Amino acid sequence: MLLTVSNGMNSFLQFCTVLFIFLFVLVITWAATRWIANFQSGRACGTNIEAIETYRLTANKYIQIIRTGEKYLAVAICKDTITMLTEVPAEQIHLPDKPVDSMPDFKKIFEKAKMTDKNHKNEE
């Protein structure tokens, strides 16, 4: 009887130890990811080079409009090469009035999905 309780307690302690190590690694990974993301965004801000628009031609060929300083350039980007096509006058560039969000708001998408799910349940 005593051995069964001891084995159960030992198993529980092993489980708690593994859980603690897992959570510790998870927190360290989260912190490292946040630090790297902040470091990279800090390096990208305030630079003189910006990709304005990218158009995909094929799987590995793109045409891209980039801003370098005050000039806008059209470049062709292939697998192994980048070729400058032409300089585009600033008057011909049509920038969006508001910045385009690259990532949609997950909370809004989730709420919309919940509402459609409720509507489907009400119809049944």
N, C-alpha and C positions, 0 to 999 in steps of 0.2 A: 504494500500500500504506500509506504513512504517513498519507494523508488518511483512509483507512478507520479506522485506529486512533484518529486524532484525533477523528473524528466519533463513534465508539463511546464514547470517553472523555467527550466533551462531552455526549452523551446520558445517560450514566451520572451525570455531575455534575448535570445538570438534574433527573434523577429524584430524586437524593438531596436536592437543594434543595427540590423540591416536597414530598417526603416529610417533611423537617424542618419546613417551614412548616405542613403539615397537622397534624403531631403537636403543634407549638407552639400552634396554634389550638385543638386538641382539649384540651390541658392547661389553657389559659386558660378555655375554656368550662366545663370540669369544676370548676375552682376558683371561678369566678363563681357557678355553680349551687350549690355547697356553701355559699358565703358567704351567698347570698340565702336558702337554706333555713334556715341557722342563725339569720339575722336574723329571718325570719318566725316561726320556732318560739319564739324569745326574746320576741317581741312578744305571742304568743298565750298563753304560760305566765303563770299568776298573775293572769289577768283575772277579773273578776266575772261574765262572761257566758259561758255554755257551752250548746251545742246537745246536748240529751240524746238525743232521738230524732226522726227525720224519717219521715213516711209520705207517699208519693207518691199523689195522687189522680188526676191526669191528667198530660199532658206538661209543663205549666207551673204546676201547682197542688199545693201541699203543705200538710200540717198538721205543725207542729213543736212539740215541747215544749222550752222553753229554761229554763235556770236563770239568774236575774239576782239576784245576791246570795244571799239565803236563800229567795227566792220562785221558784216554778215557774209558768210561763205557757204556755198553749196559744195558738199564733198560726197564722193562715192566711196562707200566702205565695202570691201570684199573680204574674203577669208584672210588673205595675206597682205593686202595692200589698201592704202587710203589714197585717193586721187582727188585733188581739188578740181572741181568742175568750173565754177565761176564765182565772182563776187556779186552778191545780190544787194541792190540799193535798199537802204533802210525804208524808203517810202513804199516799197513793194512787199514788205513783211507785214503780215496781218497777225498781230498778237491778240490772244483772247483778252476780253475786258477783265475777267476775274481769273485768278489762278485755278487751274484744273487740279482737283484732288486726285492723287494717284491711287490712294486707297479709299474705298468707300467706308462709310461709318457702319460697323458691324451691328451696333445696337439698333439702328434704323432698319437694317435688313432683317434682323431677328424679329423685331416687333411686327414688321410687315408679314413675315412668314407665320407668326403666331396668329395674326388676324385672319389670314387666308385659311389656316388650319381650323380656326373657330368657325369660320363661315362654312367650310366643308362639313363640319360636324353638325352645324345647325340645319343644313340642307338635308342631312340623312335623317 
